[in-house]
Amino acid sequence: MEGGGLLGKAMEQMSEGTVLAEISSEGDPSQDSDLLFGGKQLPYGVGMGLGAFLLSWLLASPSVQSNYAWSGIVPVALLGASFFLVWNAIDRRFVEVLAVVYLLLAASPFIASSVSTSSITISESSLSLDSTEIDLKIRQSGGLFSSSIDSAEVSVSLSGNVVWSDSVSFSIDRSDGIGDYGLLTLTVSDFYSGNPDPSGYEVTVEAGDSSDSFNLDSKHLLRTVEEVQTESFGYMGTGSDCSGNTDNCVLGVVLTTWIGLDAIGSSRPGGMPLANYNVTATLSEGTDLAVSYPSITVVNGIATWEDSDGEYGDGELQVGDYGSELPLDGSESATEFDRMYIPLSDFKSSGDYGCYTFSVDVTQSNPWGAESSVGSETYYEYEKSGSTESWTLVSNC
């Protein structure tokens, strides 16, 4: 009994040792790795680390990072796997040193790239006072030991198509509170190809080993007139204002035109404060000219014309900022409308009753507009019924 008892205890102890060994073997990840890599974790880990290190140098290039920024994940993942294999194959006491080595391996290409290469960023754009040029503010980062920039390849695209490109002199030669920057000037007439679509104009600048793209402000590039609208109404007088047996009479006409972007529905055209164009306006009595308004020139939001000593308003007006309205003032004041009207006495024609045509034509020189003009005509019947005169919009003459 006693011997059997000792033998039984010995067998139990051997059985428990075997079970613990099996459990220990199952819980040790290094055992699995040994099985997977045939006991060659260290050479496999080192080889994978060297491959990841070389790959990280390749992917750290600014040209690669600008187009495939996500590619940096690949060498990081490989270095992580390499770290795991080497960590399992060496004495765990060296894990801190190993971690530092791997961090340096992962970071060194990007640190070296940031020191030896530079990147540019187009931070903002501004329009010149005369609206003829756009200045791009370009900043440079990194590149402590990189070569200086002395030129840039510039292209402008509209709807994905390059409309202008050139090689220009450029350098980072200014500074402000943020840092160093350079100014690159674009002449609007060089690349303008019509009003911007929803995607707008995009400028791309390549300097050194870096490039950047920037969407130009579409409000700065609305330059082509798309629609013209016209309106005239009779300025009425009563009692002593009228002559003969007329109680209510037309003293003159108020002429207005709207020039700008294509209108939506029954709206007025949109304002264009930076458009340059020429305006011709006439009011005809049948085939005779009743009013031949002086030619109007609009440049950078300022309309000018010959006022003929006050016969045609003030001779200068700012337009486009608060809508597209361009009033064609005359010599007499319509105080209640804060306008100047053209009296019938200033008509070049007889000013009799009949049908009148108010016509406005707008032309633009290249590159702002097409060769054909954009215009509008409206028709009005000047007539008398009883003792009352009227100036009424009609469909045609």
Steps between C-alpha positions, in 0.01 A plus 500: 500500500777727599711419191199525279420831654844644430494371143161650446613837630804494272286422199263784591787747527636392159155536348456853648844604367409383154172693506673820624765467229230464237312804636822703512581397146154598376516843673848598379473704176869444429430130459241579229745736332768231508263263327398764243850620414686173561697643791642785286313793652810718535622484137146536370434795731826674411442444128146637520628802696767579239243471220259731684782748565591518130135527402445785746782700335332453163155597624628802697556690175287821492374413152372164627356645821313776316316245285495190723517618860347172620801304367696578821286239678669214308856531643358573846301175491802302380721651772238404758503139382880499496510637855272221619720226348829642628347569842400133530843382393723699737530554874195701615728721711603684184144599400552871582814521285326307224201738505727805471686344206174429317364851564817646350472267201140607440558874544841554341389512133229757573734709719768493231243583232367799694854634543624440146179572306235769522134536417297800384148601596282761328351663806283777353425719198424870466375719217683815393324835536440525124379135486750410229725274710472232767781458752560155650673483837715185507672367812785250522547249782784259584808483285765626742772385258294498180588713200335841469202554265556737208220401259162330488284319246152649514180378334137608522213260430128546441266198503807276517656647182824698512428846356841655568845391615843658524835488676551810714766642730412445864676505836420496871623853571253650747392439857217587738390402850432145385824435312671525163300518179516603137253676270409365158296732277246380242365736234129424469483572126770235438286208613140628501272271299152599612307519824598220742282190522411343839847345528665836428851579380780292655865610500782249547853608593801267479822623661797279580381153596162618625171622357170632626160590352261776596147599393487867403217711640220476242369846593825645365444335161140586411582717199276397207159671465228238452172693505360850451157624606336838429212701642350841442211671673338835447561771758155646560387853573163640602308830485730791433780263397302418188410716202177528305198306619701219662453426870760221521795511263831334422774752575783270394640151535716317751735252329667211686700198392630197692823340379661190646475127557224285361183557702296220654132516407365854515791628712735776395849405376766446766746777571850493351718762672818396316368471142623733224253584223353772276134601493300654217145614588235659279132589518337507158172656393412279207804530273618828655742522792337668796793447740849393401668454834876568508715186476567357847830332589513278808845413637556328833154592626509868398268616221592824322341696216481852360231678701469796256489759779245311705268399216579136578545474875834526676719317250635247751352224715616191689316188386489129577571499875138502615331350197512550126298820461636777278272806502509718188432838655385815327502870580193539723454381857233249599545555872250238613699234313843641586567498126548732207257462208529597136232761418307482172651838416842332475377247243672524163179384331161671502392331823152424362266225607592158365715192561854537637782244514753503782814309395824422685799314353807389698832408339823367649849464361699176517550308717199617700221439253391361166512698177121542494331743736251424776191717500137563583206688350173602659205684339271772634184667376474873568136595467217718628158394620269785592704742708754241610824403330672166557829323428422126489712191443388308187621181335627667177472802278 
